[in-house]
C-alpha cells in the first residue's frame, strides 16, 4: 500500500476532508553490557496513518476518525478501513474547524542521515569515558537513525522532511568496598552530540562518588530547591502546558492572553518562545504533524501570557489563525549566575527517581536519589525522601540562572531555584 | 465466543516458515514473532470527541531474531511479502551485516550467549470474550460515552472537564521457530473516567478505571466509575497537603498493587541480574517482608490485560511466587536472560511492540490476601492515612528505594476516619522496611490493569497489579 494509492482511495471515498502521514523509519540499535555487545537490532518499517473528516449539521460540526493502515493492507482492506472511519466520523460531533492549507513551502529538501556514522560516534564516546577502578560503565543502549516523513491533506498540502532521531541511555556504577550505587543518564537528540554526551557522562561518573557518601535527607520541612537537567525541563513543561491551545479549550489552563501568570513577582519572570529549530534537536522539522510550517513565536514574555499555540483544531476553537504545534522551545535565562543561585540554605537536586510535574494541577513530586544540602557554607550529599509542592505557589518567587543549557528540544536556564518546596526526610536504607 | 485468530497471520504463516528455513541456513537460531492486533480508542468530553483505531498495543508487523557466533540480532519489518521470503531474508542479512561491519571495524567484543533451546511445541489458543472490538458499533458507543461525559459535567461541582474513555484491543500473535508454531488470540479492554475540577486557582483531578481480559462488554461498568470520579474531584479540590513524615498507612488494593509492582515487580526482573543492576539477586532465600507478604507474578496469576498464553519469545505463561511469607524465593525471567543465568524462563519476555527488543517484564503482580477486614484495620490506626488511587510509581532495583505518587489520602485519628483529605501524596521509603512493616492484610484482593509500565523511562507495556488492603508504615510527603 502506497501513499499515492491511499490518496486515490481517499479522493474516491466521499470524505469531506482527509489527512495522510507516511513515516519511513530507519533506526539502528545497539545494546551493551559493560562494553560487550549484548544485541544489535535494525528497525526498517513504514507507518501510514490517516484521518478522515465528515461535515454535518450545515457545516457547524466536523467529525473525524482515523488510525494506522498497515503497508501490507490490500486495496480492499484499505478501502474498508476508510469506509469504517467515515462511518465513525459521522458520529463524532465536534465544533467545525478547517484543516491547514498549503503554505507555499511544498517540499523540503531532505538529507539522509547515516545511522552507521552516528552510531560510531556514540560508541566512541561511551568507550572513552574516564572510567576508574571505582567508577565505571555498567551498560548502555544506543538508538540512532531517522524518520522520513511525508504529510498530505485534502487542502493540497504535500510536504516531506527528515527528522533525525537518536537516544542513548547509560547506567554508571560507583563503588566503595562492598557498596555499589548506580546512576542512570539519558541523552536524546537528532544525532550524536559527542561533546555534550561526554561532558554529561563524565560529570555523572564523578557524581557517583558523592552518592556513595550521601547521608539520608533530613526532614527539612520546607526549603529552597535547585533544579537542573531533566527535572528542570519537566518544570518548564508546566509553562508550555499553560499556553497550550488544547489546555485552554479543555479548561485546564486559566491563563489569559495579555495577563500575568501570577498576581505579583518577587523573582525572575518567565519568557517562553517556540523555536523553529534548535541545534541537534530531535524535534527539528520545517512542518508540524498537521502540515503547518513551524516558526519562532513569543508565548510568554516577562511573566505575561502573549498567546496560545497548538494543533489546528484547538487553535481554530480559540480563533488563532497562525498557529502550529511547536517542536522546540526556549526559556530565557534569569537575572543571576548559577553560583549566586547556590547561595544560602538550599537543596540542589541532581538525581531523582522520577521527577514529575502534573501539567493540570501543577503538583510537583519526586523521590530524591542524590542532592546537595548547602547549609552554613557546608555542602553535604543527601539521598532519599522527596520534594513536593505546587507550581502555582512557586511562580512568584522562582529564580533562574543567566546561564542556559539545552535538553534536546528545550533551551532552558541551567539552574532554577524554587522557594518553599516541601521536603520529606529519608527512611533508613 | 472464542476470539478468532487473525486470518492475515494465517495467510502469511507459510511465507514466514519459509523465511525461517532460509535464515536457518545462515544462522544457528531463528525465531519469528508476527503480530496483527486491532482495536479502537474512543474518548468523549464535552469539549472534544475522538475516535481512533490505535491503542497502546495495536500493531501489524514482524520481528526476526537470529543468532550467529554467539551474538543475537534482530530485524523488525512490516512490509513482509509472503510470496517473496527470499527478499526479506536478503534485506535482513544485508542490514545486520552492515551493522556487523561497523562493529567489526571498532573491534567490538560480543557478550556470547548459547543457542536457545527449541523443543517442538505447537499451541493454538483462542480465548473467550463476549464481544470483539472489530465488531463493536462505535457510533453507539461514542454516543454512550458522550452522554456520560455530559452527565458528569451537569452533576459535578466546579467541573471544567469530564473525559470518558473506552479502549479495546484484539491481540493476535504468531511465534515460529524451526520446531515451534504457537498462535494466540485474546481480547482485553480498559475504560476510564477523568474529572477535572477547578476553583480559586486550584485544580483537582479524579480518575477511575476498569479493565479486563474481555471485550467491549466491560464498558457497562463506566457509569459507576463516573460517580466515583466525580466524588474524587470534589474531594481533591478541598484536599490539604500532608505534613511530611512517617505515618501508619492503609494502602487500598490499587496502591497495594503499585507497591507490589515497584518494590518486587521491577526488583526481581532478572535481565537486571545479568547486568548486576538488582539488589534482589543477592537476597534470594532471605527475608524481604513480613510474614503477611506473599506475592505472585505471572500471566496466569490473574485474568486481566496481560494474561496471555505465551510471551513474545514463545515461552508459555506462568505464575511465579516471588515472595512467600516474607521470604524472597525467585525472580521472573525472559528466555535470553534465563539462558545466560542458567535458569528456566518464566514467560515474562515482552516487547512494547514488534519494533522493540524483549526485556524481562511484569504481567500480573499481586499480593495474596490475608484475613483482616478494612474496619479492623482502620480501628487499629492511631494516626495515619488510608491511601487510595494511583498516579505513578518508579522502581529502584539497585538501591531498593521506592516512589509511589498516590492520588489521595483520608486521615485516620484514633481508629476513625476524620473526613480530612490530603493530596497529592508521595510515598517513599526503603523497600524491605516498607514490606517488613506490613502488619495487617485485607481478606480480599483486587487487580487493576488500566496503567502502563515502562522499563526506566521507555518500553511501555500493559500490566496489571493489585492485592488486598495492606496496613504498613511509610514516609509520606
Contacts between the chains, C-beta under 8 A, distances in Angstrom:
chain1	res1	chain2	res2	distance
A	25	B	355	7.8
A	28	B	99	6.2
A	29	B	357	7.1
A	30	B	99	7.7
A	30	B	103	7.8
A	31	B	357	6.8
A	32	B	111	7.9
A	33	B	111	5.2
A	33	B	274	6.8
A	33	B	275	5.5
A	35	B	109	6.6
A	36	B	108	7.9
A	36	B	109	4.5
A	36	B	110	6.2
A	36	B	111	4.1
A	37	B	71	6.5
A	37	B	103	6.3
A	37	B	108	5.2
A	37	B	109	6.8
A	37	B	110	5.0
A	37	B	111	6.1
A	38	B	111	4.8
A	39	B	71	7.6
A	39	B	72	5.2
A	39	B	73	6.6
A	39	B	74	6.8
A	39	B	357	6.6
A	40	B	71	7.3
A	40	B	73	4.9
A	40	B	74	7.7
A	40	B	96	6.9
A	40	B	99	4.9
A	40	B	100	7.5
A	40	B	103	7.0
A	41	B	73	6.8
A	41	B	74	4.4
A	41	B	75	7.2
A	41	B	76	7.1
A	41	B	357	6.1
A	42	B	74	7.5
A	42	B	75	5.1
A	42	B	76	7.1
A	42	B	92	7.9
A	42	B	95	4.3
A	42	B	96	6.3
A	42	B	99	6.6
A	43	B	76	4.6
A	43	B	355	5.1
A	44	B	75	7.2
A	44	B	76	7.0
A	44	B	77	5.6
A	44	B	91	7.0
A	44	B	95	6.3
A	45	B	61	6.5
A	45	B	76	6.2
A	45	B	77	6.4
A	45	B	78	4.7
A	45	B	79	7.7
A	45	B	355	6.1
A	46	B	78	6.5
A	46	B	79	6.2
A	47	B	78	7.7
A	49	B	54	7.9
A	63	B	49	7.8
A	64	B	50	7.7
A	64	B	51	7.3
A	65	B	51	3.9
A	65	B	52	7.0
A	65	B	53	7.8
A	65	B	138	7.9
A	66	B	51	7.7
A	66	B	52	6.1
A	66	B	53	7.3
A	67	B	52	5.1
A	67	B	53	2.9
A	67	B	54	4.8
A	67	B	58	7.6
A	68	B	53	6.9
A	68	B	54	5.9
A	68	B	58	7.2
A	70	B	60	4.2
A	70	B	61	7.9
A	70	B	78	6.6
A	71	B	78	6.0
A	71	B	79	5.0
A	72	B	8	7.8
A	72	B	60	6.8
A	72	B	78	6.9
A	72	B	79	6.3
A	72	B	80	6.8
A	72	B	81	7.9
A	81	B	53	7.4
A	85	B	51	7.7
A	85	B	53	7.5
A	87	B	138	7.7
A	87	B	139	6.8
A	88	B	51	4.6
A	88	B	138	4.7
A	88	B	139	6.6
A	88	B	142	7.3
A	89	B	51	6.9
A	90	B	139	7.2
A	91	B	51	7.8
A	91	B	138	7.1
A	91	B	139	3.9
A	91	B	142	5.2
A	91	B	143	6.4
A	92	B	49	4.7
A	92	B	50	7.1
A	92	B	51	5.5
A	92	B	142	6.2
A	93	B	49	6.8
A	93	B	146	7.6
A	94	B	48	5.6
A	94	B	49	5.9
A	116	B	98	6.8
A	116	B	99	7.8
A	116	B	102	5.0
A	119	B	102	6.4
A	120	B	102	6.2
A	120	B	106	6.8
A	123	B	106	6.0
A	123	B	108	7.6
A	124	B	106	7.7
A	138	B	275	6.0
A	138	B	276	7.0
A	138	B	277	6.4
A	139	B	275	4.9
A	139	B	277	7.4
A	169	B	456	6.8
A	169	B	457	8.0
A	171	B	275	7.3
A	171	B	277	6.5
A	180	B	398	7.8
A	181	B	398	6.9
A	181	B	399	6.5
A	182	B	277	6.4
A	182	B	398	4.6
A	182	B	399	7.7
A	184	B	456	6.5
A	186	B	456	7.9
A	186	B	457	6.4
A	219	B	244	6.2
A	219	B	245	6.8
A	221	B	244	7.3
A	249	B	47	5.6
A	249	B	48	7.3
A	250	B	45	7.0
A	250	B	47	5.1
A	250	B	48	7.5
A	250	B	160	7.2
A	250	B	161	5.0
A	250	B	196	7.7
A	251	B	47	7.3
A	251	B	160	3.0
A	251	B	161	5.3
A	251	B	196	6.9
A	251	B	198	6.8
A	252	B	160	7.0
A	252	B	161	7.0
A	252	B	196	6.3
A	252	B	203	7.3
A	254	B	198	6.8
A	254	B	201	6.9
A	313	B	48	7.3
A	314	B	48	7.9
A	353	B	394	4.1
A	353	B	396	5.9
A	353	B	401	6.3
A	353	B	403	4.4
A	354	B	392	7.0
A	354	B	393	8.0
A	354	B	394	3.7
A	354	B	403	6.1
A	354	B	457	7.8
A	356	B	392	6.5
A	356	B	405	6.8
A	358	B	205	7.5
A	358	B	391	7.8
A	358	B	424	7.6
A	360	B	196	6.1
A	360	B	203	5.6
A	360	B	205	5.5
A	361	B	202	8.0
A	361	B	203	4.5
A	361	B	204	6.9
A	361	B	205	5.8
A	361	B	424	7.7
A	362	B	203	7.1
A	363	B	424	4.9
A	365	B	405	5.2
A	365	B	424	6.3
A	365	B	426	4.6
A	365	B	477	7.9
A	366	B	403	7.2
A	366	B	426	7.7
A	367	B	394	6.9
A	367	B	396	7.9
A	367	B	401	6.1
A	367	B	402	7.6
A	367	B	403	3.7
A	367	B	426	7.2
A	367	B	428	4.7
A	369	B	396	7.4
A	369	B	399	7.7
A	369	B	401	7.0
A	384	B	401	6.6
A	384	B	428	7.0
A	384	B	430	7.7
A	385	B	244	8.0
A	385	B	428	6.3
A	385	B	475	6.9
A	385	B	477	6.8
A	386	B	244	7.8
A	386	B	403	7.1
A	386	B	426	4.5
A	386	B	428	4.8
A	386	B	475	7.7
A	386	B	477	4.2
A	387	B	477	7.6
A	388	B	241	7.6
A	388	B	244	7.7
A	388	B	424	7.3
A	388	B	426	5.3
A	388	B	477	5.1
A	392	B	201	6.1
A	392	B	202	7.6
A	422	B	241	6.8
A	422	B	244	5.8
A	422	B	477	6.2
A	423	B	244	6.6
A	423	B	477	7.2
A	424	B	244	3.6
A	424	B	245	7.0
A	424	B	426	6.9
A	424	B	428	6.5
A	424	B	475	5.5
A	424	B	476	6.7
A	424	B	477	2.7
A	425	B	244	7.1
A	425	B	245	7.9
A	425	B	475	7.2
A	426	B	428	7.6
A	426	B	475	7.4
A	427	B	246	7.5
A	427	B	428	7.1
A	427	B	429	4.4
A	427	B	430	4.6
A	427	B	433	5.5
A	427	B	434	7.9
A	427	B	475	5.4
A	428	B	430	6.3
A	428	B	433	6.8
A	429	B	399	6.9
A	429	B	400	6.6
A	429	B	401	6.8
A	429	B	430	3.6
A	429	B	433	7.3
